[in-house]
Amino acid sequence: MVQNSPAMDVIVKSPPRVNEWKRFRRVFLGRGVVVFGIVVIIIYFVVAIFAPLIAPYPPNIPDLPAALSSPGGDHWLGTDALGRDTLSRIIFGTRTALIIGLVVVSIAATVGIILGTLAGYYGGWTHNIIMRFIDALMSFP
């Protein structure tokens, strides 16, 4: 017969439940590089959305007397050969770059999800063929 000793009367409590979302946020946002990247992306979106309000000049209207002017008070980054303000063209270019980036990431994610699902579901030869194809693609810089 086993007798209960005082040491056996200790109640073992499970550790408190950790909210995974809060933990992820704490770890993810606790890194300075991540926060810096998020700030840059937010600034990029704001510039793309409010480009007509931010740009000092219209980006496509030539001003031949101001052609090839150097950076200064009127044109912060200078002008091109047709006199178009370089800063305005960069600001409006964020829209195009943002759209292209989002479309490319969407296409890559869709193809990746489909190929990953096929490789995971069928396995075997299908998995090997898909993985060798991806390895070949990744060998190019």
ABEGO torsion letter per residue (X at the ends): XBBBBAAAABBBBBBBBBBAAAAAAAAAAABAAAAAAAAAAAAAAAAAAAAAAABABBAABBBAAABGBBBBAABAAEBBAAGBBAAAAAAAAAAAAAAAAAAAAAAAAAAAAAAAAAAAAAEEAAAAAAAAAAAAAAABX
